[in-house]
Amino acid sequence: MIRMTEEKLAHKLSLKKYCEQMILQRIAITQQAMDEAQAAANQEGKSSAGDKYETARAMSHLEKDMHARQLLAHQESLHALSAVNVQVIYNTPAAGAFIQSTHHHFFIGAGLGKQVVNGETVVFLSPISPLAQQLMRKKVGDEFEFKGKEQIVATY
């Protein structure tokens, strides 16, 4: 029993680390895109067609602002993930739970969607997502629907 518990905790920790790596990667990509949009705005030279210059510069600033919002969302996801406790085996699903159903595996920690980790397909859910909220009200043996298929919660 102890070995099985240790394996479950190690598995959940590895899933959380995977989430952290993915979010950090998204932060780096978004930061780079934001920097490139700023550089494009800075490089836009004043031409005789002043409206064209102003339009191009405004478009670059809009793109930078869009990336800034994405960056903030990624940073908030990383902050929320840091609060997720994976050192507990839950009796009912909660943030940090790994849930097996009849057709899918779910990890409640960060909304990354379906990912393949070490050959295992896992659906990563944000704790505030509608499906995670639905799963948090289920216990082993309860049914729920996901992607048009009836599923049964098998284990946590």
ZADOLUM-292953 format. One record per residue: x negated, y negated, z of N, C-alpha, C, O in turn; residue number from 1. Coordinates in nm, 4 decimals, decimal comma. Layout:
<guvexs>
GUVEX     n.east    n.north       n.up    ca.east   ca.north      ca.up     c.east    c.north       c.up     o.east    o.north       o.up   pos
GUVEX          X          Y          Z          X          Y          Z          X          Y          Z          X          Y          Z   NUM
...
</guvexs>
This chain:
<guvexs>
GUVEX     n.east    n.north       n.up    ca.east   ca.north      ca.up     c.east    c.north       c.up     o.east    o.north       o.up   pos
GUVEX    -0,0823     0,1199     0,0000     0,0000     0,0000     0,0000    -0,0865    -0,1261     0,0000    -0,0570    -0,2215    -0,0720     1
GUVEX    -0,1925    -0,1271     0,0798    -0,2797    -0,2442     0,0861    -0,3451    -0,2681    -0,0498    -0,3528    -0,3820    -0,0960     2
GUVEX    -0,3923    -0,1604    -0,1140    -0,4577    -0,1742    -0,2442    -0,3602    -0,2319    -0,3462    -0,3973    -0,3186    -0,4253     3
GUVEX    -0,2367    -0,1846    -0,3450    -0,1378    -0,2332    -0,4402    -0,1090    -0,3819    -0,4159    -0,0953    -0,4588    -0,5111     4
GUVEX    -0,1001    -0,4219    -0,2898    -0,0778    -0,5617    -0,2560    -0,1950    -0,6461    -0,3021    -0,1752    -0,7534    -0,3591     5
GUVEX    -0,3167    -0,5997    -0,2785    -0,4365    -0,6722    -0,3219    -0,4385    -0,6871    -0,4740    -0,4753    -0,7926    -0,5256     6
GUVEX    -0,3987    -0,5812    -0,5461    -0,3948    -0,5870    -0,6927    -0,2910    -0,6877    -0,7404    -0,3161    -0,7626    -0,8349     7
GUVEX    -0,1747    -0,6902    -0,6761    -0,0710    -0,7865    -0,7141    -0,1182    -0,9295    -0,6907    -0,0982    -1,0164    -0,7755     8
GUVEX    -0,1802    -0,9536    -0,5767    -0,2291    -1,0879    -0,5458    -0,3391    -1,1289    -0,6437    -0,3420    -1,2432    -0,6892     9
GUVEX    -0,4289    -1,0372    -0,6760    -0,5361    -1,0665    -0,7719    -0,4775    -1,0954    -0,9102    -0,5257    -1,1837    -0,9811    10
GUVEX    -0,3738    -1,0212    -0,9483    -0,3087    -1,0423    -1,0772    -0,2447    -1,1812    -1,0821    -0,2597    -1,2532    -1,1809    11
GUVEX    -0,1739    -1,2186    -0,9761    -0,1105    -1,3501    -0,9722    -0,2152    -1,4618    -0,9726    -0,1948    -1,5656    -1,0354    12
GUVEX    -0,3255    -1,4410    -0,9035    -0,4329    -1,5403    -0,9024    -0,4912    -1,5570    -1,0427    -0,5199    -1,6687    -1,0856    13
GUVEX    -0,5084    -1,4462    -1,1134    -0,5627    -1,4551    -1,2497    -0,4645    -1,5275    -1,3428    -0,5069    -1,6007    -1,4322    14
GUVEX    -0,3344    -1,5077    -1,3225    -0,2346    -1,5782    -1,4032    -0,2361    -1,7283    -1,3723    -0,2228    -1,8106    -1,4629    15
GUVEX    -0,2521    -1,7631    -1,2462    -0,2593    -1,9043    -1,2089    -0,3842    -1,9686    -1,2700    -0,3780    -2,0805    -1,3208    16
GUVEX    -0,4970    -1,8978    -1,2648    -0,6209    -1,9505    -1,3246    -0,6058    -1,9673    -1,4755    -0,6579    -2,0626    -1,5336    17
GUVEX    -0,5348    -1,8750    -1,5380    -0,5084    -1,8866    -1,6815    -0,4290    -2,0148    -1,7082    -0,4602    -2,0891    -1,8012    18
GUVEX    -0,3275    -2,0402    -1,6272    -0,2478    -2,1625    -1,6410    -0,3363    -2,2859    -1,6267    -0,3267    -2,3793    -1,7062    19
GUVEX    -0,4217    -2,2859    -1,5260    -0,5115    -2,4000    -1,5040    -0,5998    -2,4239    -1,6257    -0,6162    -2,5377    -1,6696    20
GUVEX    -0,6567    -2,3166    -1,6804    -0,7437    -2,3291    -1,7978    -0,6671    -2,3849    -1,9167    -0,7177    -2,4721    -1,9874    21
GUVEX    -0,5459    -2,3359    -1,9397    -0,4655    -2,3831    -2,0523    -0,4297    -2,5308    -2,0360    -0,4365    -2,6072    -2,1322    22
GUVEX    -0,3923    -2,5704    -1,9170    -0,3550    -2,7102    -1,8937    -0,4773    -2,8007    -1,9059    -0,4684    -2,9089    -1,9639    23
GUVEX    -0,5910    -2,7580    -1,8521    -0,7142    -2,8373    -1,8646    -0,7537    -2,8522    -2,0113    -0,8006    -2,9580    -2,0533    24
GUVEX    -0,7346    -2,7460    -2,0884    -0,7632    -2,7516    -2,2317    -0,6691    -2,8523    -2,3000    -0,7129    -2,9305    -2,3844    25
GUVEX    -0,5427    -2,8503    -2,2642    -0,4461    -2,9448    -2,3207    -0,4803    -3,0883    -2,2818    -0,4651    -3,1803    -2,3622    26
GUVEX    -0,5267    -3,1071    -2,1582    -0,5676    -3,2404    -2,1130    -0,6843    -3,2903    -2,1979    -0,6836    -3,4050    -2,2426    27
GUVEX    -0,7834    -3,2059    -2,2201    -0,9004    -3,2458    -2,2989    -0,8614    -3,2804    -2,4427    -0,9086    -3,3801    -2,4973    28
GUVEX    -0,7767    -3,1999    -2,5033    -0,7331    -3,2247    -2,6412    -0,6533    -3,3542    -2,6493    -0,6724    -3,4334    -2,7416    29
GUVEX    -0,5643    -3,3759    -2,5536    -0,4819    -3,4963    -2,5528    -0,5677    -3,6197    -2,5279    -0,5458    -3,7237    -2,5901    30
GUVEX    -0,6641    -3,6095    -2,4384    -0,7544    -3,7225    -2,4107    -0,8333    -3,7588    -2,5361    -0,8514    -3,8766    -2,5670    31
GUVEX    -0,8801    -3,6573    -2,6079    -0,9553    -3,6822    -2,7307    -0,8660    -3,7498    -2,8355    -0,9094    -3,8439    -2,9019    32
GUVEX    -0,7428    -3,7030    -2,8508    -0,6502    -3,7625    -2,9472    -0,6184    -3,9073    -2,9085    -0,6067    -3,9938    -2,9952    33
GUVEX    -0,6046    -3,9329    -2,7799    -0,5776    -4,0683    -2,7323    -0,6971    -4,1597    -2,7620    -0,6791    -4,2736    -2,8050    34
GUVEX    -0,8183    -4,1099    -2,7390    -0,9397    -4,1878    -2,7676    -0,9520    -4,2169    -2,9173    -0,9913    -4,3266    -2,9571    35
GUVEX    -0,9180    -4,1175    -2,9995    -0,9251    -4,1367    -3,1448    -0,8226    -4,2391    -3,1919    -0,8517    -4,3192    -3,2808    36
GUVEX    -0,7043    -4,2376    -3,1341    -0,6021    -4,3359    -3,1707    -0,6469    -4,4760    -3,1301    -0,6237    -4,5720    -3,2036    37
GUVEX    -0,7109    -4,4886    -3,0140    -0,7619    -4,6194    -2,9706    -0,8729    -4,6666    -3,0634    -0,8786    -4,7838    -3,1008    38
GUVEX    -0,9612    -4,5740    -3,1001    -1,0706    -4,6100    -3,1920    -1,0149    -4,6545    -3,3264    -1,0661    -4,7493    -3,3861    39
GUVEX    -0,9114    -4,5879    -3,3745    -0,8494    -4,6261    -3,5019    -0,7890    -4,7658    -3,4919    -0,7983    -4,8444    -3,5861    40
GUVEX    -0,7279    -4,7964    -3,3792    -0,6705    -4,9300    -3,3604    -0,7804    -5,0355    -3,3561    -0,7640    -5,1452    -3,4096    41
GUVEX    -0,8909    -5,0025    -3,2932    -1,0019    -5,0975    -3,2823    -1,0705    -5,1205    -3,4159    -1,1199    -5,2302    -3,4419    42
GUVEX    -1,0742    -5,0183    -3,5012    -1,1428    -5,0268    -3,6300    -1,0596    -5,0947    -3,7370    -1,1127    -5,1354    -3,8404    43
GUVEX    -0,9323    -5,1072    -3,7141    -0,8435    -5,1676    -3,8139    -0,8856    -5,3130    -3,8322    -0,8658    -5,3961    -3,7435    44
GUVEX    -0,9436    -5,3427    -3,9475    -0,9940    -5,4771    -3,9741    -0,8858    -5,5682    -4,0270    -0,7909    -5,5238    -4,0917    45
GUVEX    -0,9011    -5,6944    -3,9990    -0,8069    -5,7958    -4,0476    -0,8265    -5,8091    -4,1980    -0,9378    -5,8303    -4,2463    46
GUVEX    -0,7183    -5,7964    -4,2694    -0,7259    -5,8102    -4,4143    -0,6422    -5,9292    -4,4578    -0,5759    -5,9942    -4,3770    47
GUVEX    -0,6470    -5,9556    -4,5867    -0,5665    -6,0666    -4,6387    -0,4183    -6,0344    -4,6276    -0,3348    -6,1247    -4,6220    48
GUVEX    -0,3863    -5,9074    -4,6245    -0,2472    -5,8653    -4,6049    -0,2261    -5,8480    -4,4554    -0,2337    -5,7362    -4,4044    49
GUVEX    -0,2000    -5,9563    -4,3850    -0,1888    -5,9561    -4,2390    -0,0843    -5,8607    -4,1858    -0,1056    -5,7994    -4,0812    50
GUVEX     0,0295    -5,8458    -4,2551     0,1340    -5,7548    -4,2081     0,0853    -5,6111    -4,2062     0,1176    -5,5354    -4,1147    51
GUVEX     0,0068    -5,5729    -4,3078    -0,0456    -5,4361    -4,3151    -0,1371    -5,4087    -4,1954    -0,1312    -5,3020    -4,1343    52
GUVEX    -0,2208    -5,5062    -4,1637    -0,3114    -5,4945    -4,0496    -0,2324    -5,4771    -3,9201    -0,2618    -5,3880    -3,8404    53
GUVEX    -0,1326    -5,5621    -3,8996    -0,0526    -5,5564    -3,7779     0,0241    -5,4247    -3,7679     0,0338    -5,3672    -3,6596    54
GUVEX     0,0788    -5,3764    -3,8797     0,1544    -5,2510    -3,8807     0,0633    -5,1333    -3,8468     0,0989    -5,0491    -3,7644    55
GUVEX    -0,0533    -5,1270    -3,9095    -0,1462    -5,0166    -3,8838    -0,1929    -5,0181    -3,7387    -0,2032    -4,9135    -3,6746    56
GUVEX    -0,2208    -5,1363    -3,6886    -0,2650    -5,1487    -3,5498    -0,1537    -5,1067    -3,4539    -0,1796    -5,0372    -3,3557    57
GUVEX    -0,0312    -5,1480    -3,4815     0,0829    -5,1108    -3,3974     0,1056    -4,9601    -3,3998     0,1356    -4,8997    -3,2969    58
GUVEX     0,0912    -4,9003    -3,5163     0,1080    -4,7545    -3,5273     0,0020    -4,6816    -3,4438     0,0322    -4,5825    -3,3773    59
GUVEX    -0,1201    -4,7304    -3,4477    -0,2269    -4,6694    -3,3675    -0,1974    -4,6816    -3,2186    -0,2219    -4,5888    -3,1414    60
GUVEX    -0,1443    -4,7977    -3,1790    -0,1101    -4,8161    -3,0374     0,0067    -4,7259    -2,9966     0,0075    -4,6720    -2,8860    61
GUVEX     0,1038    -4,7096    -3,0840     0,2159    -4,6185    -3,0550     0,1654    -4,4754    -3,0387     0,2091    -4,4031    -2,9492    62
GUVEX     0,0738    -4,4356    -3,1253     0,0174    -4,3006    -3,1160    -0,0592    -4,2837    -2,9855    -0,0482    -4,1806    -2,9191    63
GUVEX    -0,1369    -4,3854    -2,9491    -0,2117    -4,3801    -2,8225    -0,1157    -4,3689    -2,7042    -0,1391    -4,2909    -2,6119    64
GUVEX    -0,0073    -4,4473    -2,7072     0,0916    -4,4426    -2,5990     0,1575    -4,3054    -2,5895     0,1811    -4,2556    -2,4794    65
GUVEX     0,1875    -4,2438    -2,7042     0,2471    -4,1100    -2,7050     0,1514    -4,0096    -2,6391     0,1927    -3,9270    -2,5577    66
GUVEX     0,0230    -4,0182    -2,6757    -0,0760    -3,9276    -2,6162    -0,0936    -3,9557    -2,4674    -0,1166    -3,8635    -2,3891    67
GUVEX    -0,0830    -4,0811    -2,4285    -0,0938    -4,1161    -2,2857     0,0198    -4,0521    -2,2057    -0,0016    -4,0037    -2,0946    68
GUVEX     0,1407    -4,0521    -2,2626     0,2542    -3,9875    -2,1942     0,2316    -3,8362    -2,1849     0,2610    -3,7751    -2,0821    69
GUVEX     0,1795    -3,7760    -2,2924     0,1497    -3,6321    -2,2909     0,0430    -3,6023    -2,1860     0,0537    -3,5049    -2,1115    70
GUVEX    -0,0593    -3,6863    -2,1809    -0,1666    -3,6678    -2,0834    -0,1122    -3,6722    -1,9417    -0,1480    -3,5890    -1,8583    71
GUVEX    -0,0264    -3,7683    -1,9146     0,0347    -3,7794    -1,7819     0,1168    -3,6548    -1,7489     0,1112    -3,6046    -1,6367    72
GUVEX     0,1923    -3,6052    -1,8456     0,2727    -3,4834    -1,8234     0,1831    -3,3641    -1,7936     0,2140    -3,2842    -1,7052    73
GUVEX     0,0719    -3,3510    -1,8668    -0,0215    -3,2404    -1,8413    -0,0844    -3,2530    -1,7027    -0,0999    -3,1536    -1,6317    74
GUVEX    -0,1206    -3,3755    -1,6648    -0,1800    -3,3968    -1,5327    -0,0798    -3,3654    -1,4217    -0,1165    -3,3091    -1,3186    75
GUVEX     0,0462    -3,4018    -1,4432     0,1498    -3,3693    -1,3446     0,1702    -3,2184    -1,3352     0,1908    -3,1656    -1,2259    76
GUVEX     0,1648    -3,1485    -1,4485     0,1764    -3,0022    -1,4484     0,0624    -2,9391    -1,3702     0,0832    -2,8457    -1,2928    77
GUVEX    -0,0580    -2,9906    -1,3909    -0,1745    -2,9376    -1,3198    -0,1617    -2,9624    -1,1700    -0,1945    -2,8757    -1,0890    78
GUVEX    -0,1140    -3,0804    -1,1338    -0,0944    -3,1120    -0,9918     0,0112    -3,0195    -0,9299    -0,0087    -2,9671    -0,8203    79
GUVEX     0,1232    -2,9997    -1,0002     0,2287    -2,9107    -0,9494     0,1764    -2,7678    -0,9374     0,2081    -2,6983    -0,8409    80
GUVEX     0,0968    -2,7235    -1,0346     0,0410    -2,5883    -1,0308    -0,0519    -2,5696    -0,9117    -0,0575    -2,4614    -0,8533    81
GUVEX    -0,1246    -2,6746    -0,8756    -0,2172    -2,6623    -0,7617    -0,1434    -2,6322    -0,6317    -0,2015    -2,5758    -0,5390    82
GUVEX    -0,0159    -2,6695    -0,6244     0,0633    -2,6443    -0,5034     0,1255    -2,5048    -0,5025     0,1831    -2,4637    -0,4017    83
GUVEX     0,1148    -2,4321    -0,6126     0,1753    -2,2987    -0,6223     0,0911    -2,1991    -0,5438    -0,0292    -2,1865    -0,5663    84
GUVEX     0,1558    -2,1284    -0,4511     0,0873    -2,0302    -0,3676     0,1016    -1,8910    -0,4289     0,2119    -1,8372    -0,4389    85
GUVEX    -0,0115    -1,8337    -0,4696    -0,0097    -1,6980    -0,5257    -0,0661    -1,5960    -0,4274    -0,0913    -1,4812    -0,4642    86
GUVEX    -0,0859    -1,6373    -0,3034    -0,1412    -1,5477    -0,2021    -0,0332    -1,4819    -0,1177    -0,0609    -1,4320    -0,0087    87
GUVEX     0,0904    -1,4818    -0,1679     0,2044    -1,4250    -0,0970     0,2794    -1,3327    -0,1917     0,2958    -1,3645    -0,3095    88
GUVEX     0,3247    -1,2194    -0,1415     0,4162    -1,1337    -0,2169     0,5563    -1,1745    -0,1728     0,5934    -1,1584    -0,0566    89
GUVEX     0,6327    -1,2270    -0,2664     0,7642    -1,2811    -0,2339     0,8714    -1,1731    -0,2335     0,8666    -1,0794    -0,3131    90
GUVEX     0,9694    -1,1870    -0,1423     1,0855    -1,0980    -0,1388     1,1899    -1,1412    -0,2399     1,2672    -1,0594    -0,2896    91
GUVEX     1,1917    -1,2705    -0,2702     1,2770    -1,3257    -0,3750     1,1888    -1,4164    -0,4602     1,0914    -1,4724    -0,4098    92
GUVEX     1,2208    -1,4315    -0,5864     1,1357    -1,5147    -0,6728     1,1237    -1,6585    -0,6232     1,2194    -1,7176    -0,5733    93
GUVEX     1,0038    -1,7124    -0,6386     0,9728    -1,8501    -0,6010     0,8555    -1,8930    -0,6882     0,8013    -1,8121    -0,7635    94
GUVEX     0,8162    -2,0191    -0,6785     0,6963    -2,0634    -0,7492     0,5800    -1,9767    -0,7017     0,5576    -1,9629    -0,5814    95
GUVEX     0,5073    -1,9193    -0,7948     0,3970    -1,8291    -0,7613     0,4337    -1,6829    -0,7725     0,3490    -1,5964    -0,7501    96
GUVEX     0,5583    -1,6530    -0,8067     0,6032    -1,5136    -0,8176     0,5769    -1,4593    -0,9581     0,5879    -1,5311    -1,0575    97
GUVEX     0,5424    -1,3328    -0,9636     0,5321    -1,2579    -1,0887     0,6511    -1,1630    -1,0894     0,6670    -1,0811    -0,9990    98
GUVEX     0,7338    -1,1748    -1,1917     0,8583    -1,0979    -1,1978     0,8550    -1,0059    -1,3181     0,8278    -1,0490    -1,4302    99
GUVEX     0,8827    -0,8797    -1,2940     0,8962    -0,7842    -1,4029     1,0442    -0,7547    -1,4205     1,1170    -0,7296    -1,3244   100
GUVEX     1,0863    -0,7584    -1,5465     1,2235    -0,7198    -1,5772     1,2171    -0,6018    -1,6727     1,1091    -0,5521    -1,7045   101
GUVEX     1,3321    -0,5580    -1,7177     1,3357    -0,4417    -1,8060     1,2674    -0,4678    -1,9401     1,2216    -0,3736    -2,0048   102
GUVEX     1,2596    -0,5957    -1,9837     1,2008    -0,6248    -2,1148     1,0862    -0,7258    -2,1127     1,0113    -0,7338    -2,2101   103
GUVEX     1,0700    -0,8025    -2,0059     0,9700    -0,9085    -2,0025     0,9025    -0,9188    -1,8660     0,9514    -0,8686    -1,7649   104
GUVEX     0,7873    -0,9867    -1,8684     0,7167    -1,0230    -1,7460     0,7173    -1,1751    -1,7390     0,6950    -1,2421    -1,8398   105
GUVEX     0,7426    -1,2297    -1,6207     0,7493    -1,3733    -1,6005     0,6556    -1,4139    -1,4879     0,6386    -1,3410    -1,3902   106
GUVEX     0,5948    -1,5316    -1,5028     0,5167    -1,5916    -1,3949     0,5692    -1,7325    -1,3751     0,5693    -1,8133    -1,4680   107
GUVEX     0,6137    -1,7618    -1,2540     0,6660    -1,8952    -1,2238     0,5515    -1,9792    -1,1684     0,5071    -1,9604    -1,0551   108
GUVEX     0,5056    -2,0712    -1,2506     0,3937    -2,1555    -1,2093     0,3769    -2,2774    -1,2971     0,3655    -2,3893    -1,2471   109
GUVEX     0,3752    -2,2565    -1,4286     0,3601    -2,3666    -1,5248     0,4304    -2,3271    -1,6537     0,4276    -2,2107    -1,6937   110
GUVEX     0,4923    -2,4222    -1,7172     0,5686    -2,3963    -1,8386     0,4816    -2,3872    -1,9623     0,4691    -2,4845    -2,0366   111
GUVEX     0,4218    -2,2726    -1,9849     0,3359    -2,2515    -2,1017     0,4024    -2,1654    -2,2076     0,3464    -2,1454    -2,3153   112
GUVEX     0,5212    -2,1141    -2,1783     0,5885    -2,0267    -2,2740     0,5270    -1,8883    -2,2748     0,4602    -1,8473    -2,1799   113
GUVEX     0,5511    -1,8167    -2,3844     0,5019    -1,6789    -2,3945     0,3542    -1,6799    -2,4336     0,3149    -1,7419    -2,5325   114
GUVEX     0,2739    -1,6104    -2,3544     0,1298    -1,6005    -2,3764     0,0877    -1,4547    -2,3581     0,1522    -1,3787    -2,2860   115
GUVEX    -0,0205    -1,4177    -2,4242    -0,0781    -1,2850    -2,4040    -0,2054    -1,3022    -2,3225    -0,2994    -1,3698    -2,3643   116
GUVEX    -0,2063    -1,2391    -2,2043    -0,3192    -1,2493    -2,1128    -0,3700    -1,1088    -2,0859    -0,2976    -1,0254    -2,0314   117
GUVEX    -0,4934    -1,0826    -2,1237    -0,5544    -0,9505    -2,1056    -0,4642    -0,8395    -2,1593    -0,4478    -0,7357    -2,0952   118
GUVEX    -0,4062    -0,8614    -2,2762    -0,3229    -0,7605    -2,3407    -0,1806    -0,7523    -2,2879    -0,1016    -0,6715    -2,3370   119
GUVEX    -0,1463    -0,8335    -2,1896    -0,0127    -0,8326    -2,1297     0,0623    -0,9586    -2,1736     0,0108    -1,0696    -2,1601   120
GUVEX     0,1830    -0,9414    -2,2258     0,2646    -1,0554    -2,2644     0,3408    -1,1048    -2,1417     0,4142    -1,0302    -2,0770   121
GUVEX     0,3209    -1,2328    -2,1122     0,3827    -1,2948    -1,9948     0,4513    -1,4235    -2,0391     0,3957    -1,5007    -2,1172   122
GUVEX     0,5710    -1,4457    -1,9892     0,6408    -1,5717    -2,0130     0,6128    -1,6604    -1,8921     0,6550    -1,6305    -1,7804   123
GUVEX     0,5406    -1,7704    -1,9164     0,5041    -1,8633    -1,8100     0,6121    -1,9703    -1,7991     0,6424    -2,0400    -1,8960   124
GUVEX     0,6694    -1,9822    -1,6802     0,7805    -2,0743    -1,6571     0,7431    -2,1821    -1,5563     0,6759    -2,1548    -1,4568   125
GUVEX     0,7867    -2,3029    -1,5826     0,7766    -2,4091    -1,4840     0,8778    -2,3783    -1,3740     0,9875    -2,3310    -1,4038   126
GUVEX     0,8440    -2,4036    -1,2485     0,9404    -2,3786    -1,1400     1,0705    -2,4571    -1,1554     1,1730    -2,4181    -1,0994   127
GUVEX     1,0679    -2,5670    -1,2304     1,1894    -2,6476    -1,2462     1,2670    -2,6138    -1,3733     1,3694    -2,6760    -1,4017   128
GUVEX     1,2192    -2,5161    -1,4495     1,2899    -2,4787    -1,5723     1,4213    -2,4072    -1,5377     1,4326    -2,3448    -1,4323   129
GUVEX     1,5193    -2,4168    -1,6263     1,6477    -2,3500    -1,5994     1,6339    -2,1987    -1,5774     1,6996    -2,1434    -1,4891   130
GUVEX     1,5495    -2,1314    -1,6563     1,5336    -1,9867    -1,6382     1,4688    -1,9549    -1,5037     1,5112    -1,8618    -1,4353   131
GUVEX     1,3663    -2,0313    -1,4651     1,3031    -2,0080    -1,3343     1,4043    -2,0308    -1,2225     1,4090    -1,9545    -1,1260   132
GUVEX     1,4847    -2,1350    -1,2352     1,5879    -2,1623    -1,1341     1,6874    -2,0468    -1,1266     1,7315    -2,0085    -1,0182   133
GUVEX     1,7220    -1,9920    -1,2427     1,8136    -1,8770    -1,2456     1,7479    -1,7556    -1,1801     1,8114    -1,6865    -1,1005   134
GUVEX     1,6214    -1,7291    -1,2129     1,5512    -1,6134    -1,1571     1,5328    -1,6258    -1,0054     1,5325    -1,5252    -0,9345   135
GUVEX     1,5177    -1,7473    -0,9567     1,4972    -1,7679    -0,8129     1,6215    -1,7327    -0,7315     1,6148    -1,7214    -0,6091   136
GUVEX     1,7337    -1,7156    -0,7988     1,8573    -1,6760    -0,7284     1,8834    -1,5254    -0,7421     1,9880    -1,4768    -0,6991   137
GUVEX     1,7897    -1,4520    -0,8012     1,8090    -1,3080    -0,8251     1,7266    -1,2264    -0,7261     1,6290    -1,2734    -0,6677   138
GUVEX     1,7704    -1,1031    -0,7103     1,6926    -1,0076    -0,6316     1,6738    -0,8825    -0,7166     1,7349    -0,8694    -0,8227   139
GUVEX     1,5907    -0,7920    -0,6710     1,5657    -0,6689    -0,7460     1,6986    -0,5984    -0,7725     1,7800    -0,5793    -0,6821   140
GUVEX     1,7184    -0,5603    -0,8986     1,8406    -0,4926    -0,9390     1,9443    -0,5847    -1,0008     2,0379    -0,5378    -1,0654   141
GUVEX     1,9288    -0,7164    -0,9819     2,0226    -0,8113    -1,0410     1,9995    -0,8239    -1,1913     1,8884    -0,8049    -1,2409   142
GUVEX     2,1062    -0,8559    -1,2614     2,0992    -0,8741    -1,4062     2,0923    -1,0219    -1,4409     2,1405    -1,1078    -1,3670   143
GUVEX     2,0308    -1,0491    -1,5557     2,0297    -1,1839    -1,6118     2,0077    -1,1701    -1,7619     1,9648    -1,0654    -1,8105   144
GUVEX     2,0377    -1,2775    -1,8344     2,0220    -1,2743    -1,9792     1,9046    -1,3618    -2,0195     1,8891    -1,4737    -1,9707   145
GUVEX     1,8212    -1,3086    -2,1105     1,7080    -1,3831    -2,1641     1,6943    -1,3476    -2,3104     1,6800    -1,2307    -2,3461   146
GUVEX     1,6989    -1,4500    -2,3957     1,6888    -1,4333    -2,5408     1,7927    -1,3356    -2,5940     1,7639    -1,2537    -2,6814   147
GUVEX     1,9124    -1,3451    -2,5408     2,0230    -1,2638    -2,5889     2,0232    -1,1196    -2,5416     2,1077    -1,0411    -2,5846   148
GUVEX     1,9307    -1,0832    -2,4541     1,9241    -0,9464    -2,4021     1,9535    -0,9469    -2,2527     1,9006    -1,0278    -2,1765   149
GUVEX     2,0394    -0,8539    -2,2140     2,0631    -0,8339    -2,0709     1,9395    -0,7667    -2,0121     1,8875    -0,6699    -2,0677   150
GUVEX     1,8941    -0,8187    -1,9007     1,7758    -0,7650    -1,8353     1,8056    -0,7452    -1,6870     1,8974    -0,8055    -1,6313   151
GUVEX     1,7267    -0,6604    -1,6261     1,7399    -0,6326    -1,4830     1,6083    -0,6653    -1,4163     1,5022    -0,6258    -1,4648   152
GUVEX     1,6140    -0,7372    -1,3057     1,4933    -0,7669    -1,2288     1,4431    -0,6361    -1,1695     1,5144    -0,5703    -1,0938   153
GUVEX     1,3203    -0,5985    -1,2038     1,2645    -0,4720    -1,1575     1,1786    -0,4910    -1,0320     1,1995    -0,4241    -0,9308   154
GUVEX     1,0825    -0,5822    -1,0398     0,9944    -0,6055    -0,9236     0,9506    -0,7510    -0,9221     0,9688    -0,8252    -1,0186   155
GUVEX     0,8909    -0,7898    -0,8065     0,8322    -0,9234    -0,7916     0,6833    -0,9082    -0,7806     0,6119    -1,0075    -0,7672   156
</guvexs>
